[in-house]
Amino acid sequence: MRNLLWFFVPIMPTTNTNHPQLTPLTLWVITIATGLIVANLYYNQPLLSEISKTFNVSEDKAGLISMLTQMGYAAGMLFLAPLADRMKRKRLMMIDFAFILISLVAAGFAPNINILIEASFFIGASSMIPQLLVPMAAHLATPNTRGKVVGQVMSGLLIGILLSRTLSGFIGEHFGWRAMFLIAAALMLVTWIFLFLLLPEVEPEYSGNYGSLMRSMVDLFKNEPKLRLAAFRGAFVFACFGAFWTTLTFLLKEPQFNTGSQTAGLFGLVGVAGALGASLMGRVSDKTDPYYVTTATIAAVILAYVVFYFSGSSLVGLVIGVILLDMGVQGTHISNQTTVLALHPEARNRLNTVYMVTYFIGGAIGTYLASHFWAAYKWPGVCIIGLLLSCIALAGHLLCKKIAMAKG
């Protein structure tokens, strides 16, 4: 009985009686929902080859589906996520779920590639809810557990990203790519119900209008050098992530592998090793200066692309590279978010919005560049792009050491 009660009581007491308290149940609900919702952004990646065949379009054209999904996610975060600082967060999520369902069903029944691309943009825009849940978890957590809590939620997010490809590859191989979008819609309906029943409401702390809310993000970006640095690092590192995962399915279709979308999806299982390290990264960020953590994680991304370059015909090499890449990207992301979300408690959604919009713009650019370099230079071109982007991220990080290590 004591263990059962512990599951429902706060992880740590808070002094603000109007502040909802974070219980283990609440944390697990947020973690699982984050993983399920973010998966919507990545179901399409193992399916791009099949989609290109269905509509008889080039792989370059099919790559727009992945790019527009990420651009939609950035747009949703930019224009919708800041609203969580001025309106009830749970209510905002409940309304947004209706648009997720409509977009997924539209994608599943898309009659041509252009409709699918448009639906994909709206899937991305409406699936921005994880970027409300992460600041909510940070808001409910106590300062000395914030890194750990963010790390757990981000573990759920990364597992959702990676296993989405595994599920999508299996469904695409056996039931067709359309089935995946319709199954995703059913999963979102179930998630909607659980969040409605179990998620606490968080009252807003910002009283200004929408225009001043949006302008305040510009001020935050101007006045917070740590935010600018985190956004820079995040954008370039996530560009490396998008470049690899978007083109992996094309590589595995090449004669040296000659495998289907299911094999591409199985690489998601390999990447779970990175997700399991996310909670550890959060704990390390609580106890160590994030600068040193981030130096090591960006270096892991660079090493991953060196491995990829020499693994154009080796599944073992690709597996090793995936583990390095996902641990590096996720570790950098956790370190960045822990830093950003500690800056201004009353503006966590706006801080997170600035960071995550930049992050996903970087991912979209990486996807775009990789698609074009694949068309022109195949796998070596993709690896060169990844190396260039990751080296820029490390150089910027090292040059801004004083900013990164500044207190406050």
N, C-alpha and C positions, 0 to 999 in steps of 0.2 A: 504493500500500500504506500509506503514512504517513497519508493522509487516511482510509482505512478504519479503521486502528487508532485514530485520533483520535476516531472516532465511538463507540468502545467504552470509551475510557479516561475517567477523571474530568475534569470541567470544571475543577476546582481540587483540589489535594491536601488531605487532612484529616489531623489529627494523631491522631485517635482510631481505633485499628485495629479496634474493634468497631462503628464507625459506617459503614454502607454508603455508598459514594461515588457521587455523581451524575454519570453519564455523559450525553452528548448523547442516546444511545439511550434511556436511562431517562427523561430529560426529555420526549422526544417520545412515548414510550409513555404517560406520565402525562397529557400534554396532550391526545392524541387520545382516550384513554379518558374523560377528564373531559368532553369535548365530547359524546361519544356517549351517555354515561350521563345527563347533565343534560338531554339532549334529550327524555327520557321525560316530563319535567314539562310540556312545552310542545306536544307533538303535538296535544293536544286543542283548543288555542285556535282555530285556523282551522276546526275541525270542529264548533264548537258549534252553528252554525245548522243544519247537516245532522243533527246528533244530536237537536236539538229537534224537527225534522220527523219523524225516524224514530219517536220515542216520543210524538209529539204533545203536547209540553210547551212551556211558555213559555220565552223566551230567558233570563228571570230564573232559572228552574229549571235550565236547562242551564248557566248561569254557575256553579252550585254545583260542577260538575265541576272547573273550573279552581281555584276557591277551595279545595276539599277536597284537591286534589293538592298545593297549596302548604302547607296545614295539615299534611298527612301528611309532607311533607318536613321541616317544622319539628319534628314529633314524632320522626321518625327521627333527626334530628340531636341532639335533646335527650336521647333515651334510648339511642341506639346509638353515635353518634360518639364520646362520651367514653370508651367502652370501648377505643379505640385507644391510650389512654395506659396501659392496664394489661394488654393482651393483644396478641399479634402482629397487626400491621395487615393484612398480606396474608391471613392466615387468616380474619380477620373479614370481609374483602371477599369471599373465596371462598364463605363460607357465605351471605352476604347476597344474592349473585347468584341463588341458587335462588328466593328470595322475589320478586325482580324479575321473573323469568320467569313464575312462577305468576300474579302480579298482572296482567301484560300480557296473558297468554292469557285470563284471566278477563274482562278488559275487552273483548277482541276478540269474545268469545262472550256478552257480557252480554244477558240476555233482556229487561231493563227498565231504566229510568233509575236506579232505586234501587241495583240491583246495580252498574251502571256507576259511580255516585258512590262506592260503597264500595270498588270495585276501584281507583278513581282515588286514594283516600286511601292505599291500600297501595302503589300505584305510587310515590307521593311518598315514603312512609316508607322503602321499601326502596332507593330511588334516591339515598340520601344519600351514596353512595361518593365523589362528588367532594369532599365535605367531609372525607374521609380523605386523598385524594390531594393536595389543596392544602397542608395542613400537612406531609405527607410531603415534598413538593418543597421547602418552606421549611426543613424539618429537614435535608435532605440538602445544601442550598445553603450556601455560605459567606456570612458577614454582608454582605460588600461586593457580592454578586451576588443577594441575596435578593429585592430589589424586581424585578430583571430576570426572575428565575426565576418568581416569583409572577405577574408580568405576562404571561409566555408562557403559563403554565397557564391564567390567566384569559382570555387571548385564545381559547384552545381552548374554554373554557367558554362564552364569549359567542357564538362562532361556532356552537357546538352549539345554544344557545338560539335563535339567529336562523335558522339553516338548517333547524332542526327544523320551523319554521313553513312554510318553502318546500317541504320534502319532504312535510310533512303536507297542505298545501294541494293539491299536485299529486296525491298518492295519493287524497285524499278526493274530488277532482273526477272522477277517472277510474276508481277502483276501489272507492270507498266508505270510510266512516270506519273500519269494522271492520278492513279490510285494514291500516291504518296500525299498529294495536296489534300485529297478528300479525307484521308486518315488523319492528317494534321488538323483539319477542321474539327473532327470529332474529339481529338485530344484537347483542343482549345476549349471546347464546350465543357468538358469535364473539369479542366483547370479553372475556368470561370466560376463554376459552381463551388469548388473547394475554396477559392479565395473569398468568394462572397460569404461563405459560412465561417471561415476561420481567421481571416486577416483582420487585425485591429485597424481602427481609423486613426489617422494622424491629422490633427488640426493644423491649418496653415499658420505661418508666423510672419508672412509678408502681407501688408495691407494696401500696397500701391496698385495702380492699374496695369493692364497687360503691357502697354507701351513702356512704362517706366521699368517694368520687370525685365523686358528685353534689353533696354538700354543699360540696365545695371550689369548685365553680363559683359558688355563691352568694358565697363569700368573695372570689373573683376579681372578681365584679361589684361587691361593696361596696368593695373596696380599690383598684381600678384606675379612676380617673376617665377616663383615655383610652379604656378599654374601653367605659365607659358612653356617652361622647360618640360614639364610632364606631358603637355600636349604635343610638343615637338617629338619627344622620344616615342610616345605612344603611336603617333601617326606613322612614323617611319618603320617601327617594329611591326605594327599590324599590317602595313603594306607588304612586308615580307611574308607574313602569314597568308594573306589573301593571294599573293602571287603563286605560292606553292599549291594551295588547295584547289585553286581554280584550274590549274593546268595539269594536276596529277591524273585526272581521269583521261586526258588526252594522251599523256605519256603511256599509261597502262594499255591503251588501245594500239600502241605501236607494235610492230612485228616482234620485237625482242621480248615483249610480255604477252601481247594478244589476249588480254583478259577483259572482263566486263565491268559494269558499274558496281557489282557486288564486291569485287576485289578492292576497288577504290574506297568503298564504304568501310571495308574491314580495316583500313589504315586508321580509321577513327578509334578502333579499339587500342591500337598501339599508342595513340596520342593520349589515352587516359592516364598514362604514366605522368604526363605533365599536369593533368588535373589533380592527381593525388598529391602532387607537390605544392599545389596552390595554397592549401591550408597551412602547410609548413612555412611557405614564403610569408604568409600573413603573420605568423608567430615570430619569425625572424625580424620582420619589419617593426614589430612592437618592441624588440629588444636591441636592434642594431640600426645604425644610421642607414637609411634606405639607399644612400649614394653607393655604398659598397655592394649592396645586394644588386642594384641595377647595373653596375659595371659588369658583374659576373653574368647576369642574365642576358644582356645585350651581346656579350662575347659568345654566349652559347648559340645565339641566332646566327652570328657570323660563322661559327664552326659548323653549324648545321648545313649552311649553303656550300661550304667547302666540301662536306661529305656528299651533298646532293650532286655537285658538279662531277664527281667521279663515280656516281652511282646511276648513270642513265640506263644501265643494263643490269642492275643488281637490286633485287628485292631486299636483300639483307642491308645493303647500304641505305636504301630508302627508309627502312624501318629505324635504323640508328639515327638518321637525319630527322625523322619525324619526332622522335623522343626529345632530341636536343632542341628542335624548333619550338615544340609546344611548351616545354619547360621554360625556355628562354622568353617566349612571348608572354606566357602567363605570369612568370615571375616579375617581368618588367611592368606588366599591367597592375598587379597587386601592389607593388611598391609605389607606382604612380598614384593609384587611387587612395591608398592609405595617406599619402602626403597631401593630396588635393582635398580630401574630405575632412581633414583636420584644420583647414584654414579658417573657415567661417561657419560655425554650426547653423546659423540662421539662413545660410545661403547654399546648403549642401546640394540641392537639386540643380541650382544654376551653375555651381562650380563643376558638378559632375556633367552637366550638359555641355559646357564649354570643352571640357576634356574629351568627352565621348564623341561629340560631333567631329572634332578634329581627328580623333582616333579612327572613326569609320570613313571619313573622307580619305584618310591615308590608306585604309583597306581597299576602298573603291579604286583609288589611283593605282595601287599595287596590282589589283585584278586587271585593270585596263592595260597597264604596261605589259604585264605577263602575257595576256591574250595576244597582244600585237607582236611581242617578241617571240612567242611560240610560233605564230604564223610565219615569221621571217627567219628565225634561227633555231626553232625547236627547243629542246631541253637546255642546251648550253646557254642560249639567250636568256631563258628564265632564271638560270642560276646566276648569271652575271648581274641581272637586275637585282636579285635578292642580296647578293654580296654588296653591291653599290649602296642600296638603301640601308642595310644594316650597318655598314661602315660609317655612313653619314650620321646615323643615330648615335653611334658610340663616340664619334668625334665631337658632336654637339654636347653630349653628356660630359665628356672629359673637360671641354673648354669652359663649362659652366659649373665647375666644382664648387666655387664659393657660393653661388646661388643655391645649389642643391643642399649644401651642408649648413646653410644659415639657419639659426634658431628662430622659431616663431613664424 
